[in-house]
Every structure is written in C-alpha cells, then in structure tokens.
Amino acid sequence: MILGRTALFSIALAVVLPAAMLAQAPANTTTPKPKKETQAQLQKEATITLAEASATAQKEEPGAKLTAHELEREKGKLIYSLEFKVPGKTGIDEVNIDAKTGALVDKSHESPADEKKEAAGEASKPPVKKP
C-alpha cells in the first residue's frame, strides 16, 4: 500500500505543481518600454552648456558651420550631437561631445545617402534643433 500511496503522490505532484507554477507566472511577460526622457530632464543632467560643447566641437571642425544640434542619450552616455557643414565637402560632419565632461566622444562624416538612411530611421523621433 505504501508503494501505491507514493505513486499516487507522484502523480498528484506531476499534475498540481505545473498548474501552481502557471498560476504564479506574471500575466505580462513582455519587457516594459523605457520612458522617453524630455529635453528638460536631459539638460538637468548636463554639466556643460551647449555653447561649451559647440566651442569644443568647433575646434574639431575649423571653418565649418554648425547646422544642427541635439542633446541625447546614446549608448548610455549623455551627449551633445552637433552637425557641421564643411565647405567643399558633401554631407555633414557629426561631432559628439560628452555633456557631463566636455570630452570628445566621437567624430564622423555622413554622406547625403547616410543622412537619408538616418532620417528614415529617426522619423518617429522629435526633430533635431536647428541653431
């Protein structure tokens, strides 16, 4: 009879335990979307001004004209993204400055084709501020 009770107990566990685990599982298993940060929130975190970031970026692009700027979080880092039109060059040069330290983070050139591709990907984002 003990063997019978053990077998019955094992069967009961096999049925009840999975059902109990399902009942405890959260109804929504999707990861919540991160909240979008506002410019005001980002500006509170920045320790350097746009003017300071612009001056640093201008040293990287002497003679270039600032055409757009944006304060954003990219790869977890708060940056000023500044776009310059360089005389004699097609496309734009983008200079990223750390908004907390003022250090150069990245500098790159975007061809007109690159700009179109980026614009298509960012169509849902707020527009970049023009100076």
N, C-alpha and C positions, 0 to 999 in steps of 0.2 A: 504494500500500500504506500510506503514511503516513496518508492520509485514513481508511482503513479502521481503522487502529490507534487513531486519535483518536476515531472514532465508537464503537469497542468500549470504549475507556477511559471515554468519557462515559456509556455505558450502564451500565458496571460501577459507576461513581460514583453514578449515579442509583439503583441498587439497594442497594449496600453502605452508603452514607452514611446514609440514613434508618434502616436496620437498626441501625447502630452507635449512632446517636443515641438510639434507643429503648432499647438495651441499657444506656446510661448514665443514663437517666432514673430518678429515685428511684421506688421501688415505691409509696410512700405520699405522695401529693401533697396530702393534707389538712393544714391548719394545726393544730399541736398546741394543745390547750386549755391556757390558763394555769392554773398550780397555785393552788388556793384558799388564801388566807392565813388563818392562825389569829389569834384574838384576841391571843394572846401575842406573835406576830410584829408585829401592828399596834401593840400597846401599847409595844413596844420602840422603835418609830419616833416615837411621840408625844412631844412635848416639854412639853406642858401636861397637867395632870391632868383627869379628868372633873369634879372639883369646880370647877376654874378655868373650864372650858368652861361648866359649869352656871351659874356666877355671871355670866358674860358673857351667856349666853342669857337669864337671868332679868331682866336689865336691859332686854332687848327685849320681854319679856312680864311686866311687873309685875303681881302678883296672880294669876298663872296657876300651876297645879300641874303639876309635872313628872310625866308618866305613863310615859314610856319613854325609853331612850337606847341608842345603839349607836355603836361605833367602826367606821368602814368607809372603804373607798376608793371614792370616787365621782368619775368623770371624771378619774382620775389623781391626785386630791387626797385626802389622809388627813383625814377629818373626824369630829367628834362630831355625830351626828344626834340632836337632843333634841326630844321631843314634849311639848307642853303642852296641858292642858285649860284653856280660858279661860272664866271664869264668864259666863254669859249668851250664849255662842256655841256653836253645834253644831259637831261635828267637832273637829279638833285644829289647833294651830299648830305647825309644824315649824321649828326653828331649827338651822342648820348652822354649826358653829364649826370653823375650821381647827385641827387637832390639833397643828400644829407652831408656828403663830404666835399662836393665840388670837384671830384676827380673825374677824369675822362674814363668812360666805361667802354665806349665803342665808337668807331667811325666807319661809315660805309658809303658806297656810291650806289644809287639806284637809277637804272636806265629808265627811259619812258615806259618800256614794257614791264619792268619790275614795279613801277609806280601803279600801272593799271591793275596788275595782279594783286598788289597790296590793297588798292582801293576796293576791289571786288570783295576781298576777304573781310574788309572792315566796314562794309556798307551799313551794318547794323550798329556800329559804334557811333558815339557823338562825333561831330566834325572836329578836325584839328583847328585850333585857333590861329587866325592869321594876324600878324603884327600890325 
